[in-house]
Amino acid sequence: MPHTAVLLAAVSEDQGPGDTLRVVLLVALVGAALLAWFLLRGYRNDDNND
């Protein structure tokens, strides 16, 4: 975890927060999509739960 903070700090020093925010937003969107898939797959009805 500390390595990630150092890497993000180094990136933000060089080019401002734009790239860092872009990476954080991308990771958040991918994480939200995976979480939604994981939660919603339990609601499938395959007729195997009789």
QUISULCOR-V827686 format. One record per run of one state. SS is the DSSP state (a for helix, b for strand, c for the rest). FROM is the first residue (numbers start at 1). TO is the last residue. If there is no record, write none. Layout:
ss = (SS & SS)
from = (FROM & FROM)
to = (TO & TO)
//
This chain:
ss = (c & a & c & a & c)
from = (1 & 2 & 16 & 17 & 44)
to = (1 & 15 & 16 & 43 & 50)
//
